[in-house]
Amino acid sequence: MAYQNALAALADPTRRQVFERLRSGPRSVNVLAAGLPVSRPAVSQHLKALKDAGLVEERSEGVRRIYSVRREGLVELRAWLDTFWGDALTAFKEEAEKGVNE
């Protein structure tokens, strides 16, 4: 279940910050690390965890590695989260119908 790997990867606050910084587009490790309270090597380790979870992909650009969000990696996580939305709507409908029938 890939969504479990994604949730585990995003459980770390620093990792979430790194992932959120990729929202606006591809970035190098140095750019991602700027302003974070961890070292560049630590950011690289966080990126590895995000990549292993299928949330991030990398490409080479000369000697630099450029990271970006792997949109396909979000599909299973989104589908799993959407099941909660369906359950919530069903529960809301049942409660609304109780009020009408009472």
RAFENUR-V585024 format. One record per run of one state. SS is the DSSP state (A for helix, B for strand, O for the rest). FROM is the first residue (numbers start at 1). LEN is the number of residues. If there is no record, write none. Layout:
BEGIN
<<SS FROM LEN> <SS FROM LEN>>
END
This chain:
BEGIN
<<O 1 1> <A 2 9> <O 11 2> <A 13 12> <O 25 2> <B 27 2> <A 29 5> <O 34 6> <A 40 13> <O 53 3> <B 56 6> <O 62 2> <B 64 6> <O 70 1> <A 71 31> <O 102 1>>
END
